[in-house]
Each structure stands twice: as structure tokens, then as C-alpha cells.
């Protein structure tokens, strides 16, 4: 059967691509719900009303993985062959110790597909989310009266670093300049990369400048449209989490690079299909750039800025968001103003960047030049 074409009849103020993205997320969630047992309907309703769409989707993926784990690794707990066939009574026999074994399994496991074996290693942050998805499910089943007891109190704690304990990764000003010089001139690119650079340099520069100026999330940038920009009023519109609209002011640099891209590099509308005609950032195939393509592009140029020698060690767009935050605060801007610009729900998140002094470690070790001072203290031959 041919895949059905999705048509958006949009009577709201949101652009069609935002409506389409929300539909895609909710559609994927509904498909996952069909793979899981029907007695979880109350839990599904809880997710729809209490968490963000992407969080809901992540929880459902985690639960499908959990049920598949039970079938494959714990045949003593169920005789089911698919997640949907797992009975409520079988779920009721699961103890906290079984969940702790599952979380331990999730730390490192293998998945065999065809002639390949994929090794998965998860951080404590990911383990905490997997534990949370299972915990919320068991708590909801207990609240709904479907399970006789709440086993979640027996789940082992997972130590996750508090935000203040983590090293804030952000580019320094000189690294930003090296990165922008590379995207402007094509310096430090391989011959193959240079071929693509000739076709996408204005687009890539506009993307980097937007990330560095506003600290946008990758999803916010990826969904930008040509119609998002009102150059006469000097502003553009983005859609935040929970579909919040936010009007952002344009400065001269952003106006310059966006206009340069639109006027001198982006394909003419008649060469773009209707679905992608309003998309701001296009691939060479004339489609809206994917988040993956944007992420890879950022890693390429940030690795050049940091001179790491490998694109794999480059920074993601989220690190450019951190760069914007530290740069804004470092220039003396109010924490509360930066919080509003970056859409942090809590000012404590923004304060982490205020506490991060960009060059403090470098300045400290510069004052401890033991070998340099030792050599400077040795007189030259002609002084002896």
C-alpha cells in the first residue's frame, strides 16, 4: 500500500511545518502505543496531559524497549512473544529487584542486526530517563488500581551529575573567530569539503551566526521559515517548547548574513517543491535541512575553531547555545535578560553560565609557569 500524503489544513497562526512536526511526533507516539498493552491507556492519557510531546515519545520508546527486554531476557516473567501480549498479571509479578536488574542491563548491551552487532553504552543521564519512564508507568498503574502495590520505592538510585558539577563546554571568543573565518574563507577544509563549501558557505555561516547570537535550540533553528523573518520590522519569529511563540530582534550581523544567503545562494522558489518552499535552510537536494545535517555541520566548523583535528570532537549546536550564554554574560548582560533570550525556565540554569568564567583555568595556570621561570632564572652564557 502506498504511503498516504499528509495535507495540512491550517487555520491557526502557526506555520504549516510546525503543525506538521507536531503531527509527526504525535503520530509516532500513537503508533508506539499500539505496540504496548491496552491496559496502559490510563498511563498514555497521563503522558499526553503532563509531559512535552518529545518526552512522551521518548518514554514510549523506553517502555517498548523494557517490554522487549522482559520477553527476550526474562522468560521466567512472561510467556508473551510481543510487548502487547504481556498480561497485567505478569507485570504484577515484577519486583523492584527485577527493575534494578533491567537498569543494570541498560548500562551496556548488544543488539544484533543482520551481520552486524551494535554495542550500546548509556550514560547515567540516559539510565535515569529509562528508570523514570518505568517508574512513572508503575506508579500510574498503582494509582489506577491495576496493581496492588507500588514497587518504585525499591528502585536503586542513579547518581546523575547536577548541572553545577558539569564542565560547561563552550567556544572561547578566539575559537569563534577561527570558526567564522573557516566558514567565510573555506580555510582548513579538505578538497571534498571545499566542493560542498562553495555551494553552502552562506547558508552555513547564517546558521552559525544565528546559533551564536540567540542561543537557539536546534529544533527552533531547523523549523525556521523564510516567512519567519520581517526585515522591515527588524525581527523574526521562532517556536519554543510547548509551541510558545517568541519574537526575536534582528541585529546588523544577522540581517546581513540572512539576506546574503537568501539573495545570493538559496535556490529560487520555482526550483523548490511546494512543501519546502518556505523552509529557510535547505539541503543541496532542495529539502528542509534535517537536525542531523545541521548537527554535523556545526561539529565540522567547531572542530576547526578548536583545532581538534577531528570533526568527531567538534561541538554540537547545544554547545553553541552555551557559547551564546557565556558570551552574553561575559559582556556584562543581566542574567535575567539572558534567561529570557535563551528561554530557560529557571534562572538557576542561566546562573550556571554566569558562574563559568571562560578563561579562569587558563589564567590560573599561566601564573604557574615553573619551567619557564626556571629557565628565565638561568643566566645566558654571555652573562656568566
C-alpha positions in Angstrom: 0.0 0.0 0.0 1.3 3.4 -1.0 2.2 5.8 1.8 -0.5 8.4 2.3 0.3 12.0 1.7 -0.3 14.3 4.7 -2.1 17.6 3.9 -2.3 20.3 6.5 -5.5 22.4 6.6 -4.2 25.1 8.9 -6.5 27.8 10.3 -4.1 28.7 13.2 -1.4 31.3 13.3 1.3 28.6 13.3 3.2 27.8 10.1 2.4 24.5 8.4 5.8 23.0 9.1 5.2 23.5 12.9 1.8 21.8 12.6 3.3 19.0 10.6 6.1 18.4 13.0 3.7 18.3 16.0 1.5 15.8 14.0 4.5 13.6 13.2 5.6 13.4 16.9 2.0 12.6 18.0 1.6 10.1 15.2 4.7 8.2 16.1 3.6 8.2 19.7 0.2 6.7 18.7 1.9 4.0 16.7 4.1 3.1 19.7 1.0 2.9 21.9 -0.5 0.3 19.6 2.5 -1.9 20.2 2.1 -1.7 24.0 -0.6 -3.5 26.2 -4.1 -1.8 26.2 -4.3 -1.7 30.0 -1.7 1.2 29.8 -4.4 3.5 28.4 -4.5 5.5 31.6 -0.8 5.9 31.5 -0.9 7.1 27.9 -3.5 9.7 28.9 -1.2 10.8 31.8 1.7 11.4 29.3 -0.5 13.3 26.9 -1.6 15.7 29.6 1.6 16.1 31.7 4.8 15.9 29.5 6.1 17.5 26.4 5.4 15.7 23.1 9.1 14.7 22.6 9.3 13.5 26.3 6.2 11.4 25.7 7.7 9.9 22.6 11.0 9.1 24.5 9.1 7.4 27.3 7.1 5.3 24.9 10.3 4.2 23.1 11.8 3.3 26.5 8.8 1.3 27.6 8.8 -0.7 24.3 12.4 -1.5 25.0 11.6 -2.5 28.5 8.8 -4.9 27.4 11.1 -6.3 24.7 13.8 -6.9 27.4 11.3 -8.8 29.5 10.4 -11.1 26.6 14.0 -11.7 25.4 15.9 -11.7 28.7 13.3 -12.8 31.3 11.2 -15.6 30.0 10.6 -16.5 33.7 8.4 -13.4 33.9 6.3 -13.8 30.8 5.3 -16.2 28.0 4.4 -13.3 25.6 6.0 -13.0 22.2 5.3 -9.3 21.7 5.0 -6.4 24.1 1.3 -6.0 23.5 0.7 -9.6 24.7 2.3 -9.1 28.1 -0.5 -9.7 30.6 -1.3 -7.3 33.5 -0.8 -10.3 35.9 2.6 -10.9 34.6 3.5 -7.3 35.1 2.2 -7.5 38.6 4.7 -10.3 39.4 7.6 -8.0 38.6 9.6 -6.9 41.7 11.8 -3.9 42.3 14.9 -6.2 42.1 13.8 -7.1 38.5 13.8 -3.4 37.6 17.2 -2.9 39.1 18.5 -5.8 37.0 17.0 -4.2 33.9 18.6 -0.8 34.6 21.9 -2.6 35.1 21.4 -4.4 31.8 20.8 -1.0 30.1 24.3 0.2 31.0 25.8 -1.8 28.2 24.1 -4.2 25.9 24.4 -5.6 22.3 21.9 -5.6 19.5 22.4 -8.0 16.6 21.1 -6.9 13.2 21.8 -9.0 10.1 25.6 -9.4 10.1 26.3 -6.6 12.5 26.5 -6.4 16.3 25.8 -2.9 17.7 27.2 -2.2 21.2 25.2 0.3 23.2 26.7 2.2 26.1 24.4 4.5 28.1 25.4 7.3 30.5 23.8 7.7 33.9 21.6 10.5 32.5 20.1 8.1 29.9 19.7 5.4 32.6 17.9 7.9 34.8 15.4 8.6 32.0 14.9 4.9 31.4 14.3 4.4 35.1 11.9 7.3 35.2 9.8 6.0 32.3 9.3 2.6 34.0 8.8 4.3 37.4 6.0 6.6 36.1 4.3 3.6 34.4 4.3 1.5 37.6 3.1 4.4 39.7 0.3 5.2 37.3 -0.9 1.5 37.2 -0.9 1.6 41.0 -2.9 4.8 41.1 -5.4 3.4 38.6 -5.8 0.4 40.9 -4.5 -2.1 38.4 -1.5 -3.1 40.5 -1.8 -3.9 44.2 1.5 -2.3 45.3 3.9 0.4 44.3 7.3 -1.1 43.8 9.1 2.0 42.7 10.4 2.8 46.2 12.7 -0.2 45.9 14.4 1.1 42.7 18.1 1.7 43.1 19.1 5.4 42.8 21.1 6.6 39.9 23.8 9.2 40.5 23.4 11.9 37.9 25.7 14.9 38.0 24.0 18.1 39.0 24.3 20.9 36.4 26.7 22.8 38.6 29.1 19.8 38.7 29.5 19.5 35.0 32.1 21.2 32.9 30.4 23.8 30.8 31.6 23.3 27.2 31.6 26.4 25.1 33.8 28.0 22.5 36.0 30.9 23.5 36.0 34.1 21.6 39.1 33.4 19.6 37.8 30.0 18.7 34.5 31.5 17.5 36.6 33.9 15.2 38.6 30.9 13.8 35.3 29.1 13.1 33.7 32.0 11.4 36.9 32.6 9.4 36.8 29.0 8.2 33.2 29.2 7.1 33.8 32.5 5.4 37.0 31.6 3.5 37.0 27.8 3.3 40.2 27.6 5.2 41.2 24.2 6.8 38.7 22.2 4.7 39.5 19.1 2.8 39.2 19.2 -1.0 35.9 17.3 -0.8 34.6 19.6 1.9 35.7 22.6 -0.2 33.4 21.5 -3.0 30.4 21.5 -0.7 31.5 24.7 0.9 31.4 26.5 -2.4 27.7 25.6 -2.6 26.6 26.1 1.1 29.0 28.6 2.7 26.4 31.4 3.0 23.9 29.0 4.4 26.3 27.5 6.9 27.5 30.9 8.0 24.0 32.1 8.6 23.2 29.0 10.7 26.3 29.5 12.9 25.6 33.2 13.4 22.0 32.5 14.5 23.2 29.9 17.0 25.9 32.2 18.4 23.7 35.3 18.6 20.5 33.9 20.1 21.5 30.5 21.6 18.7 28.8 19.6 17.8 25.2 20.2 18.5 23.0 17.2 14.7 22.3 16.7 14.0 26.1 16.8 16.5 26.8 14.1 15.6 23.8 11.9 12.0 24.9 11.8 12.7 28.5 10.7 11.0 29.7 7.5 11.6 32.5 5.1 8.3 33.9 6.2 9.5 33.8 9.8 11.6 37.0 9.1 10.2 40.5 8.9 13.2 42.6 7.8 11.1 45.8 7.7 10.3 45.5 11.4 13.7 44.0 12.2 12.5 40.8 13.8 11.8 37.1 13.3 9.5 34.6 15.0 10.5 31.2 16.5 8.5 28.5 18.2 9.8 27.3 21.5 8.9 24.3 23.6 5.2 23.8 24.3 4.6 25.7 21.0 5.3 29.1 22.6 5.8 31.9 20.0 8.8 34.2 20.6 9.7 37.3 18.6 13.4 37.9 18.3 15.0 41.2 17.3 17.4 41.2 14.3 20.8 42.9 14.6 23.0 44.0 11.7 25.2 40.9 11.6 22.2 38.5 11.5 20.3 40.7 8.9 23.5 40.8 6.8 24.2 37.0 6.7 20.5 36.0 6.2 20.0 38.5 3.4 23.2 37.4 1.8 22.1 33.7 1.9 18.6 34.5 0.6 19.7 36.7 -2.2 22.9 35.0 -3.4 22.8 31.3 -2.6 19.4 29.9 -1.7 17.5 28.3 -4.7 14.7 30.3 -6.3 11.2 29.3 -5.3 10.3 27.9 -8.6 13.1 25.3 -8.2 11.8 24.2 -4.8 8.8 21.9 -4.3 5.7 23.4 -2.5 6.3 21.5 0.8 9.8 23.0 1.2 9.4 26.4 -0.5 9.1 28.3 2.8 11.9 26.4 4.6 14.7 28.8 5.4 17.7 26.4 5.4 17.7 23.9 2.5 19.9 20.9 1.7 21.5 20.6 -1.7 18.5 18.5 -2.7 16.2 21.4 -2.0 14.7 19.9 1.1 14.4 21.4 4.6 17.7 20.6 6.4 17.5 17.8 8.9 18.6 18.3 12.5 21.3 15.6 11.9 22.7 17.6 8.9 22.8 20.8 11.0 24.5 19.0 13.9 27.2 17.5 11.6 27.8 20.9 10.0 28.3 22.5 13.4 30.7 19.8 14.5 32.8 20.3 11.4 33.3 24.0 11.9 33.6 24.0 15.7 36.4 21.4 15.4 38.2 23.8 13.1 37.8 26.6 15.5 39.2 24.5 18.4 41.8 22.9 16.1 41.0 19.4 17.4 41.9 17.8 14.1 38.7 15.6 14.0 35.1 16.5 13.3 34.0 13.9 15.8 35.4 16.0 18.6 33.6 19.1 17.4 30.7 20.7 19.3 27.0 20.2 18.9 24.5 23.1 18.4 23.8 22.9 22.1 27.4 23.8 22.9 26.9 26.8 20.6 23.9 27.7 22.8 26.2 27.5 25.8 28.7 29.7 23.9 26.0 32.3 23.3 25.1 32.2 27.0 28.6 32.6 28.3 29.5 35.3 25.8 26.4 37.3 26.6 27.0 37.1 30.4 30.7 37.8 29.9 29.8 41.0 28.1 28.0 42.2 31.3 24.4 41.5 30.3 21.8 40.8 33.0 21.3 37.1 33.9 17.5 37.7 33.8 17.8 39.2 30.3 19.9 36.2 29.1 17.4 33.9 30.7 14.6 35.4 28.7 16.6 35.3 25.4 17.5 31.6 25.8 14.1 30.6 27.2 15.4 29.0 30.4 12.5 28.0 32.6 14.6 28.6 35.8 17.1 31.4 36.3 19.3 28.9 38.1 20.1 27.3 34.7 21.3 30.7 33.4 23.4 31.3 36.6 25.5 28.2 35.7 26.9 30.1 32.8 27.4 33.2 35.0 29.5 31.1 37.4 31.5 29.8 34.5 34.5 32.2 34.0 35.6 31.5 30.5 39.3 31.8 30.9 39.7 31.2 34.6 41.7 27.9 34.3 43.9 29.4 31.6 44.7 32.5 33.7 45.4 30.4 36.8 47.9 28.1 35.1 49.6 31.0 33.3 50.6 32.2 36.7 52.3 28.8 37.4 55.0 28.7 34.7 57.5 26.6 36.7 59.7 25.6 33.9 59.6 28.9 32.1 60.5 30.7 35.3 63.3 28.2 36.0 64.8 28.8 32.5 64.4 32.5 32.8 66.4 32.3 36.0 69.3 30.6 34.4 71.8 33.2 33.0 72.8 33.1 29.4 76.3 32.0 28.5 77.4 35.6 27.8 76.1 36.6 31.3 78.3 34.1 33.1 
